[in-house]
Amino acid sequence: MSRTRTALLAALALIAASAGTAVAVAPVDAAPAAVPCTVDYTVQNQWDTGFTAAVTVTNNGAAKSSWAVKWSYAGNQRVTSGWNAKITQSGTAVTAANETYNATLGAGGSVSFGFNGSYSGTNAVPTAFTLDGVTCNADDGSGGGDGGDGGGGTTDPGGRVDNPYDGATVYVNPEWSAKAAAEPGGSRVSGQPTGVWLDRIAAINGVNGGMGLRDHLDAALQQQGGGEEVVQLVIYDLPGRDCAALASNGELGPTEIDTYKTQFIDPIAAILGDSKYSSLRIVTTIEIDSLPNLVTNTGSRATATPQCDTMLANGNYVKGVGYALATLGAIPNVYNYIDAGHHGWLGWDDNFAPSATLFHQAATSEGATVDDVQGFITNTANYSALKEDNFTVDDTVGGTSVRQSTWVDWNRYVDELSYAQAFRNQLVSAGFNSGIGMLIDTSRNGWGGSARPTGPGATTSVDTYVDGGRYDRRIHIGNWCNQSGAGLGERPQAAPAAGIDAYVWMKPPGESDGSSTAIANDEGKGFDRMCDPTYTGNARNGNNMSGALPNAPLSGHWFSAQFQQLMQNAYPPL
């Protein structure tokens, strides 16, 4: 993505807006020192009748307690939905005003928002912008640009390696390993590395006599020997956590951002920053099931929830992720990976680019920068197949695209590998460093066993073709809880494909996603009907059966029957 500048407004008006063009507008004789504000307008994605745009406004004047940006279109563009600003349109004139959570715009501060739009004919980039009635002008061109700079090479300026998994062994959690080994046949996988979940404040010091964070790091030092050792942590306790589900609700209420910072992130950082652990490569998965919810489960969408609307309005997901990135990223041997959902969540056009834009906003909030982000992780604790070999998104049956099948439902991706690689490129376009890497959680997406198709489905229809050939045997791609028929996936490995830092088992196989029935507990975990095998569904799974296994315990608790199924249906087989 490039930032285009010219001194001639007439020439700017002739620039064709294509995906990835960003424009900063300047009058002919503007002096850089007199610039009151700058606006970067970026078309991030464009198709025949629509587009996704991102706007970043920088205030070079006095601090503001509210703000409004205005521009006009030369054509018939219409804003259809937006995020991080209240966007209205009258004719060709557009106004984007602050939300309550981003009303303050300090001197030298920036704010970003985005939107989806429609158009026909041409989609020319606006050539003039105002901030609170003052015309905004171009910057001097010496700023950072829109990504593609840095992140590559062997190490970054902080001494981090390009891929922490390269040439390293990965920590085997002795608590998980013991549970796996105690299962019949479990010794076949009990030596695999898995993530250590810090999902509540008490987990930092250990729960019910279990290992705390220091215990795990000390054990990792013992496992390290003379080589490099990766320790995988899941940082997971945002205020109002997982606003679209109940099984994984957390202990902190929607407004408890200060508690999250001071009692959760700060103590973790104090331990990770101990020089005793400086030889470890500490990989953190930052807050799964948070930021994607702000894109897909808010506003006027059929999948919206009041809880997600609250978290979008108060900004605490963005603030929490930004604070975690900034605080943990200040530790030289910590490698932050932000959760990026999965292809069955963000793979559609109206989710894909907006999510990347939102992630960039979070990664540049609360003192964080893109340099605090090593990469992203997809499919965490989910079941999406790594690679569907029996059909592609480009296939057709009788002239009908695979995208029109009930299973794919117009998604542009049919598996995690293609999604992760494409989303990586989108993230770079959104402003992240070009050297970012992706992780894919393959702990439960093997889908082997006797039900695994051996070839494409019948070409009777596009649905028989897809359903007969797909490895992912879920009833609906929106089903996420203790899925029947799932199996262990690819074993953890470094650099398995272009742009992928590693396949990982971040979700420890055998740990439940949520209870099948309501279970009283002191862990802040509610009962989600998506974990009930008798549940007939909701808008997020197309009102289908949940596909969940029966008799499941609380999320994170050991689920022996699920572990046995995962081994039985492992692919590659054990």
C-alpha positions as CSV (number, residue, x, y, z in Angstrom):
1,M,0.0,0.0,0.0
2,S,1.5,3.3,-1.0
3,R,0.8,6.9,0.2
4,T,0.4,9.1,-2.9
5,R,1.2,12.8,-2.8
6,T,1.0,15.7,-5.3
7,A,0.9,19.5,-5.0
8,L,-1.8,19.8,-7.7
9,L,-5.3,19.3,-6.5
10,A,-6.5,19.1,-10.1
11,A,-4.1,16.2,-10.6
12,L,-5.3,14.5,-7.5
13,A,-8.9,14.6,-8.8
14,L,-7.8,12.4,-11.7
15,I,-6.1,9.7,-9.6
16,A,-8.1,6.5,-10.0
17,A,-8.9,5.0,-6.6
18,S,-7.8,1.4,-6.7
19,A,-7.4,-1.0,-3.7
20,G,-4.4,0.1,-1.7
21,T,-4.2,3.8,-2.8
22,A,-3.9,6.3,0.0
23,V,-4.2,10.0,-0.6
24,A,-3.0,13.0,1.6
25,V,-4.3,16.3,0.2
26,A,-2.4,19.6,0.1
27,P,-2.9,23.0,-1.4
28,V,-0.2,24.1,-3.8
29,D,1.7,26.5,-1.6
30,A,1.2,24.9,1.8
31,A,4.2,25.2,4.2
32,P,4.7,22.1,6.2
33,A,5.0,24.1,9.5
34,A,1.5,25.5,9.0
35,V,-0.3,22.2,8.4
36,P,-3.2,22.1,11.0
37,C,-4.2,18.5,10.3
38,T,-3.6,15.6,7.9
39,V,-6.0,13.0,6.5
40,D,-5.0,9.8,4.9
41,Y,-7.9,8.1,3.0
42,T,-7.2,4.5,2.0
43,V,-9.2,2.3,-0.3
44,Q,-8.2,-1.1,1.2
45,N,-10.4,-3.4,-0.8
46,Q,-12.5,-2.8,-3.9
47,W,-14.9,-5.0,-5.9
48,D,-17.4,-4.4,-8.7
49,T,-20.0,-2.5,-6.7
50,G,-18.4,-1.8,-3.3
51,F,-15.3,-1.0,-1.4
52,T,-13.7,-0.8,2.1
53,A,-11.9,2.4,3.1
54,A,-9.8,3.4,6.1
55,V,-9.3,7.0,7.3
56,T,-6.6,8.2,9.6
57,V,-6.8,11.8,10.9
58,T,-3.9,13.5,12.6
59,N,-4.5,16.7,14.6
60,N,-1.6,19.1,14.5
61,G,-3.4,21.9,16.3
62,A,-4.8,22.3,19.9
63,A,-6.2,19.3,21.7
64,K,-9.9,18.5,21.0
65,S,-12.6,17.0,23.2
66,S,-14.7,16.1,20.1
67,W,-14.1,16.0,16.4
68,A,-15.7,15.7,13.0
69,V,-14.1,15.1,9.6
70,K,-15.9,16.0,6.4
71,W,-15.4,15.3,2.7
72,S,-17.4,15.0,-0.5
73,Y,-17.5,12.4,-3.2
74,A,-17.3,13.3,-6.9
75,G,-19.3,10.2,-7.9
76,N,-22.2,8.2,-6.5
77,Q,-20.4,6.5,-3.6
78,R,-22.5,5.8,-0.6
79,V,-21.3,4.8,2.9
80,T,-23.2,1.6,3.9
81,S,-21.7,0.8,7.3
82,G,-18.8,2.0,9.5
83,W,-16.8,1.5,12.6
84,N,-15.0,3.7,15.2
85,A,-16.9,6.8,14.0
86,K,-20.5,8.0,13.6
87,I,-20.7,8.4,9.8
88,T,-23.6,10.2,8.1
89,Q,-24.1,11.2,4.5
90,S,-26.2,13.8,2.8
91,G,-26.0,13.6,-1.0
92,T,-22.3,13.5,-1.8
93,A,-21.3,15.1,1.5
94,V,-20.0,12.8,4.3
95,T,-19.4,13.6,8.0
96,A,-17.5,11.2,10.3
97,A,-17.8,12.3,14.0
98,N,-16.2,10.8,17.1
99,E,-17.6,8.0,19.2
100,T,-17.8,8.6,22.9
101,Y,-14.7,6.4,23.5
102,N,-12.5,8.2,21.0
103,A,-13.7,11.8,21.4
104,T,-10.4,13.1,22.7
105,L,-7.9,14.0,20.0
106,G,-4.7,15.4,21.5
107,A,-2.3,17.8,19.9
108,G,-0.2,15.6,17.5
109,G,-2.6,12.7,18.1
110,S,-4.3,10.5,15.5
111,V,-7.5,8.6,15.2
112,S,-8.6,6.0,12.7
113,F,-11.9,4.8,11.5
114,G,-13.2,2.8,8.6
115,F,-16.3,2.0,6.5
116,N,-17.8,0.0,3.7
117,G,-19.3,1.8,0.7
118,S,-21.1,1.1,-2.5
119,Y,-20.5,2.7,-5.9
120,S,-21.0,2.3,-9.6
121,G,-18.8,3.4,-12.5
122,T,-15.7,4.9,-10.9
123,N,-14.7,5.2,-7.2
124,A,-12.6,8.4,-7.2
125,V,-10.7,9.3,-4.0
126,P,-11.9,12.5,-2.3
127,T,-9.6,15.4,-2.9
128,A,-10.4,17.7,0.1
129,F,-11.0,17.1,3.8
130,T,-11.8,19.3,6.8
131,L,-11.4,18.7,10.5
132,D,-13.9,20.7,12.5
133,G,-14.2,23.1,9.6
134,V,-10.4,23.6,9.1
135,T,-9.0,22.4,5.8
136,C,-6.5,19.5,6.2
137,N,-3.3,19.4,4.2
138,A,-0.7,16.9,3.3
139,D,2.2,16.0,5.6
140,D,5.8,16.4,4.5
141,G,6.1,12.9,3.2
142,S,8.6,11.9,5.8
143,G,6.2,9.8,7.9
144,G,6.0,6.1,8.3
145,G,3.8,5.1,5.3
146,D,1.3,2.2,5.2
147,G,3.4,-0.8,5.9
148,G,6.0,-2.8,4.0
149,D,8.9,-1.3,5.9
150,G,10.7,-3.4,8.5
151,G,9.9,-6.6,10.2
152,G,12.0,-8.7,7.8
153,G,15.6,-10.0,8.1
154,T,17.1,-12.1,10.8
155,T,16.4,-9.9,13.8
156,D,14.6,-6.6,14.6
157,P,16.2,-3.6,16.3
158,G,15.2,-5.1,19.7
159,G,17.1,-8.3,19.1
160,R,14.1,-10.5,18.3
161,V,14.6,-13.2,15.6
162,D,12.4,-13.2,12.6
163,N,10.6,-16.5,13.5
164,P,10.9,-17.5,17.2
165,Y,10.1,-21.1,16.3
166,D,13.0,-21.5,14.0
167,G,15.8,-23.7,15.5
168,A,13.9,-23.9,18.8
169,T,12.3,-26.6,20.9
170,V,8.9,-25.7,22.4
171,Y,7.9,-26.1,26.0
172,V,5.8,-29.1,27.0
173,N,3.4,-28.3,29.8
174,P,3.9,-31.0,32.4
175,E,0.4,-30.6,33.7
176,W,-1.2,-31.2,30.3
177,S,1.3,-33.9,29.4
178,A,0.4,-35.9,32.6
179,K,-3.3,-35.7,31.8
180,A,-2.7,-36.8,28.2
181,A,-0.4,-39.6,29.2
182,A,-2.9,-40.9,31.7
183,E,-5.4,-41.6,28.9
184,P,-5.2,-44.9,27.0
185,G,-3.0,-44.3,24.0
186,G,-2.3,-40.7,25.2
187,S,1.5,-41.3,25.4
188,R,1.5,-41.0,21.6
189,V,1.0,-37.2,21.9
190,S,1.8,-36.4,25.5
191,G,5.2,-35.1,24.5
192,Q,3.7,-32.4,22.2
193,P,4.0,-28.7,23.2
194,T,0.8,-26.8,24.0
195,G,-0.2,-23.4,25.1
196,V,-0.3,-22.3,28.8
197,W,-3.6,-20.4,29.3
198,L,-3.6,-17.3,31.6
199,D,-7.3,-16.9,31.6
200,R,-7.9,-15.2,35.0
201,I,-5.8,-13.2,37.5
202,A,-5.5,-16.2,39.8
203,A,-3.8,-18.3,37.0
204,I,-0.7,-16.1,37.3
205,N,0.2,-17.7,40.6
206,G,-1.6,-21.0,40.0
207,V,-5.1,-22.3,40.6
208,N,-6.0,-25.0,43.1
209,G,-2.4,-25.9,43.8
210,G,-1.5,-26.0,40.1
211,M,1.5,-24.4,38.3
212,G,1.7,-20.6,38.1
213,L,3.5,-18.6,35.4
214,R,6.8,-18.7,37.2
215,D,6.5,-22.4,37.7
216,H,6.0,-22.9,34.0
217,L,8.9,-20.6,33.1
218,D,11.2,-22.4,35.6
219,A,10.2,-25.7,34.0
220,A,10.9,-24.3,30.6
221,L,14.4,-23.4,31.7
222,Q,14.9,-27.0,32.8
223,Q,13.7,-28.3,29.5
224,Q,15.8,-25.8,27.5
225,G,19.1,-27.5,27.8
226,G,21.7,-25.7,25.7
227,G,19.4,-24.6,22.8
228,E,16.6,-22.2,22.2
229,E,13.3,-22.7,23.9
230,V,9.9,-21.3,23.1
231,V,7.2,-20.9,25.8
232,Q,3.6,-20.4,24.5
233,L,1.3,-18.3,26.6
234,V,-2.4,-17.4,26.0
235,I,-3.2,-13.9,27.4
236,Y,-7.0,-14.1,27.9
237,D,-8.8,-11.9,30.5
238,L,-10.1,-8.8,28.8
239,P,-13.0,-6.9,30.4
240,G,-16.2,-8.2,29.0
241,R,-14.3,-11.1,27.4
242,D,-15.8,-13.0,24.5
243,C,-18.9,-10.9,24.2
244,A,-20.7,-13.2,21.8
245,A,-20.4,-16.4,23.9
246,L,-21.1,-17.4,27.5
247,A,-18.9,-20.4,28.0
248,S,-15.8,-18.3,27.8
249,N,-17.0,-15.2,29.6
250,G,-14.3,-13.9,31.9
251,E,-14.1,-12.6,35.5
252,L,-13.9,-8.9,34.6
253,G,-16.9,-6.7,33.8
254,P,-17.0,-4.5,30.7
255,T,-15.7,-1.4,32.5
256,E,-12.8,-3.0,34.5
257,I,-10.0,-1.9,32.1
258,D,-7.9,-0.6,34.9
259,T,-8.1,-3.9,36.8
260,Y,-7.1,-5.7,33.6
261,K,-4.0,-3.4,33.3
262,T,-2.8,-3.3,36.9
263,Q,-3.8,-6.7,38.2
264,F,-3.4,-8.9,35.1
265,I,-1.1,-7.5,32.5
266,D,1.3,-5.7,34.8
267,P,2.0,-8.7,37.0
268,I,2.5,-10.9,34.0
269,A,5.0,-8.4,32.5
270,A,6.8,-8.2,35.8
271,I,7.4,-12.0,35.7
272,L,8.3,-12.2,32.0
273,G,10.7,-9.2,32.4
274,D,12.7,-11.1,35.1
275,S,16.3,-11.4,33.7
276,K,16.2,-15.0,34.9
277,Y,14.0,-15.8,31.9
278,S,15.8,-13.7,29.2
279,S,17.1,-16.8,27.4
280,L,13.5,-18.0,26.7
281,R,11.6,-17.0,23.6
282,I,8.2,-16.2,25.0
283,V,5.3,-16.3,22.5
284,T,2.1,-14.7,23.6
285,T,-1.3,-15.2,22.0
286,I,-3.1,-11.9,22.7
287,E,-6.7,-12.1,23.6
288,I,-8.6,-14.5,21.5
289,D,-12.3,-13.9,20.5
290,S,-12.2,-10.2,21.2
291,L,-11.4,-7.8,18.4
292,P,-13.1,-9.9,15.7
293,N,-16.4,-9.6,17.7
294,L,-16.3,-5.9,17.3
295,V,-16.5,-6.3,13.5
296,T,-19.0,-9.1,13.2
297,N,-21.3,-9.0,16.2
298,T,-22.2,-5.3,16.6
299,G,-24.5,-2.8,15.2
300,S,-27.3,-3.8,12.8
301,R,-25.9,-7.2,12.0
302,A,-28.2,-10.2,12.7
303,T,-25.4,-11.7,14.9
304,A,-25.0,-8.6,17.1
305,T,-25.2,-8.9,20.8
306,P,-25.7,-6.1,23.4
307,Q,-22.5,-7.2,25.1
308,C,-20.5,-6.7,21.9
309,D,-22.1,-3.3,21.3
310,T,-21.1,-2.3,24.8
311,M,-17.5,-3.3,24.2
312,L,-17.4,-1.5,20.9
313,A,-18.8,1.6,22.5
314,N,-16.5,1.7,25.5
315,G,-13.4,0.8,23.5
316,N,-12.0,-1.5,26.2
317,Y,-11.2,-4.3,23.8
318,V,-9.0,-2.0,21.8
319,K,-7.5,-0.4,24.8
320,G,-6.8,-3.7,26.5
321,V,-5.1,-5.2,23.5
322,G,-3.1,-2.1,22.9
323,Y,-1.9,-2.0,26.5
324,A,-1.0,-5.7,26.5
325,L,1.0,-5.3,23.3
326,A,2.8,-2.2,24.5
327,T,3.6,-3.6,28.0
328,L,4.6,-7.1,26.9
329,G,6.2,-5.8,23.7
330,A,8.7,-3.8,25.8
331,I,10.3,-7.1,27.0
332,P,12.9,-8.0,24.3
333,N,12.3,-11.8,24.4
334,V,8.5,-11.6,24.1
335,Y,6.9,-12.2,20.8
336,N,3.3,-11.0,20.6
337,Y,0.8,-12.7,18.2
338,I,-2.7,-11.1,18.0
339,D,-5.7,-13.4,17.6
340,A,-7.1,-13.1,14.0
341,G,-10.2,-15.3,14.2
342,H,-10.5,-18.0,11.5
343,H,-11.6,-18.2,7.9
344,G,-15.2,-19.1,8.9
345,W,-15.4,-15.9,10.9
346,L,-13.5,-13.2,9.0
347,G,-13.2,-14.6,5.5
348,W,-16.1,-12.7,4.0
349,D,-15.5,-9.4,2.2
350,D,-17.4,-7.3,4.7
351,N,-15.3,-8.7,7.6
352,F,-11.8,-9.2,6.0
353,A,-10.4,-5.7,5.5
354,P,-12.3,-4.1,8.3
355,S,-10.8,-6.5,10.8
356,A,-7.3,-5.7,9.6
357,T,-8.0,-2.0,10.0
358,L,-9.4,-2.6,13.5
359,F,-6.3,-4.7,14.5
360,H,-4.1,-1.9,13.4
361,Q,-6.0,0.6,15.5
362,A,-5.6,-1.6,18.5
363,A,-1.9,-2.2,17.8
364,T,-1.3,1.6,17.7
365,S,-3.3,2.4,20.9
366,E,-2.3,2.8,24.5
367,G,1.4,3.4,23.6
368,A,1.7,0.3,21.3
369,T,3.2,0.3,17.9
370,V,3.3,-2.2,15.0
371,D,6.8,-3.1,16.2
372,D,5.2,-4.7,19.2
373,V,3.4,-7.2,17.0
374,Q,5.4,-10.3,15.8
375,G,2.4,-11.6,13.9
376,F,-1.1,-13.1,14.2
377,I,-2.6,-16.5,15.1
378,T,-5.7,-18.0,13.4
379,N,-8.0,-20.9,14.3
380,T,-7.2,-20.7,18.0
381,A,-9.3,-23.3,19.8
382,N,-11.3,-23.8,16.6
383,Y,-11.8,-26.6,14.2
384,S,-11.4,-25.1,10.7
385,A,-9.6,-27.5,8.3
386,L,-6.0,-26.6,7.5
387,K,-6.3,-27.4,3.8
388,E,-9.3,-28.6,1.8
389,D,-7.8,-30.7,-1.0
390,N,-11.0,-31.8,-2.7
391,F,-12.3,-28.4,-3.8
392,T,-11.2,-24.8,-4.1
393,V,-13.0,-21.6,-3.9
394,D,-12.5,-21.2,-7.7
395,D,-14.3,-24.4,-8.6
396,T,-17.7,-24.5,-10.4
397,V,-20.3,-27.2,-10.8
398,G,-22.7,-26.8,-13.7
399,G,-21.7,-23.2,-14.0
400,T,-22.4,-22.5,-10.3
401,S,-19.5,-21.3,-8.2
402,V,-18.4,-23.2,-5.0
403,R,-18.9,-19.8,-3.3
404,Q,-22.7,-20.3,-3.7
405,S,-22.7,-23.6,-1.9
406,T,-24.5,-23.7,1.5
407,W,-21.2,-24.5,3.3
408,V,-19.0,-21.8,1.7
409,D,-21.9,-19.2,1.6
410,W,-19.9,-16.6,-0.4
411,N,-16.8,-16.8,1.7
412,R,-13.6,-16.2,-0.2
413,Y,-11.7,-18.9,1.7
414,V,-12.4,-22.5,2.3
415,D,-9.6,-23.4,4.7
416,E,-7.2,-21.9,7.2
417,L,-3.9,-22.0,5.3
418,S,-5.3,-19.9,2.4
419,Y,-7.0,-17.6,4.8
420,A,-3.9,-17.1,7.0
421,Q,-1.7,-16.3,4.0
422,A,-4.1,-13.9,2.4
423,F,-4.9,-12.2,5.7
424,R,-1.2,-11.7,6.3
425,N,-1.0,-9.7,3.1
426,Q,-4.1,-7.7,4.1
427,L,-2.5,-6.9,7.5
428,V,0.6,-5.6,5.8
429,S,-1.5,-3.4,3.6
430,A,-3.2,-2.1,6.7
431,G,0.1,-0.9,8.1
432,F,1.7,-3.9,9.8
433,N,5.4,-4.7,9.2
434,S,6.1,-6.8,6.1
435,G,8.0,-9.4,8.2
436,I,5.0,-10.5,10.3
437,G,4.4,-14.2,10.5
438,M,1.3,-16.2,11.1
439,L,0.6,-19.1,13.5
440,I,-2.2,-21.6,12.8
441,D,-3.7,-23.7,15.7
442,T,-3.9,-27.2,14.3
443,S,-4.7,-28.9,17.7
444,R,-8.2,-30.0,16.7
445,N,-8.6,-29.5,12.9
446,G,-7.4,-32.9,11.6
447,W,-10.8,-34.3,10.7
448,G,-9.5,-37.8,10.1
449,G,-11.0,-41.2,10.8
450,S,-13.5,-43.2,8.8
451,A,-15.6,-40.1,7.9
452,R,-12.7,-38.4,6.1
453,P,-13.5,-38.1,2.4
454,T,-11.0,-39.6,-0.1
455,G,-12.0,-37.4,-3.0
456,P,-14.4,-34.8,-4.4
457,G,-18.1,-35.1,-3.8
458,A,-20.6,-35.9,-6.6
459,T,-21.2,-33.2,-9.2
460,T,-24.9,-33.5,-8.9
461,S,-25.0,-30.0,-7.5
462,V,-22.5,-27.5,-6.0
463,D,-23.7,-28.6,-2.5
464,T,-23.1,-32.3,-3.1
465,Y,-19.7,-31.5,-4.6
466,V,-18.6,-29.5,-1.5
467,D,-20.3,-31.5,1.2
468,G,-19.1,-34.8,-0.2
469,G,-15.5,-33.7,-0.4
470,R,-15.0,-31.4,2.6
471,Y,-12.8,-32.6,5.4
472,D,-14.4,-30.3,8.0
473,R,-17.5,-32.3,9.0
474,R,-19.2,-29.8,11.2
475,I,-22.9,-29.2,10.6
476,H,-22.1,-25.4,10.2
477,I,-18.9,-23.5,10.1
478,G,-20.1,-21.3,13.0
479,N,-20.1,-24.3,15.4
480,W,-17.3,-24.0,17.8
481,C,-17.9,-26.0,21.0
482,N,-16.6,-29.5,21.6
483,Q,-17.3,-30.6,18.0
484,S,-18.3,-34.1,17.3
485,G,-16.0,-35.9,14.8
486,A,-13.0,-33.6,15.2
487,G,-9.4,-35.0,15.3
488,L,-5.9,-33.9,16.2
489,G,-4.4,-31.9,13.3
490,E,-0.9,-31.4,12.0
491,R,1.7,-31.8,14.8
492,P,3.4,-28.6,15.9
493,Q,6.2,-27.6,13.5
494,A,8.2,-24.5,12.5
495,A,7.9,-22.7,9.2
496,P,5.6,-25.2,7.4
497,A,4.5,-22.9,4.6
498,A,5.1,-19.4,3.1
499,G,4.3,-16.7,5.6
500,I,3.5,-19.2,8.4
501,D,5.8,-19.1,11.4
502,A,4.5,-22.4,12.8
503,Y,1.6,-24.8,13.2
504,V,0.9,-24.9,17.0
505,W,-1.3,-26.6,19.5
506,M,-2.2,-23.4,21.3
507,K,-5.5,-25.0,22.6
508,P,-4.4,-28.0,24.6
509,P,-6.3,-31.0,23.1
510,G,-8.7,-32.5,25.7
511,E,-9.5,-29.3,27.4
512,S,-13.3,-28.5,27.1
513,D,-14.7,-25.5,25.2
514,G,-17.6,-25.2,27.6
515,S,-20.1,-27.3,29.6
516,S,-23.0,-29.1,28.0
517,T,-25.3,-28.0,30.9
518,A,-25.1,-25.2,33.4
519,I,-22.5,-25.8,36.1
520,A,-22.1,-23.5,39.0
521,N,-18.5,-22.2,39.3
522,D,-16.3,-19.4,40.7
523,E,-14.4,-18.9,37.4
524,G,-16.8,-16.5,35.8
525,K,-17.8,-19.0,33.1
526,G,-21.4,-19.1,32.0
527,F,-23.4,-21.7,30.2
528,D,-23.6,-21.3,26.4
529,R,-26.2,-23.2,24.5
530,M,-23.8,-23.8,21.7
531,C,-22.2,-26.4,24.0
532,D,-25.5,-28.1,24.4
533,P,-25.9,-31.0,21.9
534,T,-29.6,-30.5,21.9
535,Y,-29.5,-26.8,20.9
536,T,-31.0,-25.9,17.6
537,G,-28.9,-22.9,17.0
538,N,-28.9,-19.1,16.4
539,A,-28.0,-16.6,13.7
540,R,-24.3,-17.2,14.2
541,N,-24.6,-20.9,13.1
542,G,-27.5,-20.5,10.7
543,N,-29.9,-21.9,13.2
544,N,-28.4,-25.4,12.9
545,M,-27.8,-28.0,15.6
546,S,-24.7,-27.2,17.7
547,G,-22.8,-30.4,16.9
548,A,-21.4,-30.4,20.4
549,L,-20.4,-33.5,22.3
550,P,-22.5,-34.4,25.4
551,N,-21.4,-34.5,29.0
552,A,-18.7,-31.8,28.7
553,P,-17.2,-30.0,31.8
554,L,-16.5,-26.3,32.1
555,S,-14.2,-24.7,29.6
556,G,-10.6,-25.5,30.3
557,H,-11.4,-28.6,32.3
558,W,-10.3,-32.0,31.2
559,F,-12.7,-33.8,28.8
560,S,-11.6,-37.4,28.5
561,A,-14.2,-38.4,25.9
562,Q,-13.2,-35.5,23.6
563,F,-9.5,-36.4,24.0
564,Q,-10.2,-40.0,23.0
565,Q,-12.1,-38.8,19.9
566,L,-9.4,-36.4,18.9
567,M,-6.8,-39.2,18.9
568,Q,-9.2,-41.6,17.1
569,N,-9.8,-39.0,14.3
570,A,-6.3,-37.6,14.1
571,Y,-5.0,-36.6,10.7
572,P,-2.2,-37.3,10.0
573,P,-3.1,-40.5,11.9
574,L,-1.2,-41.3,15.1
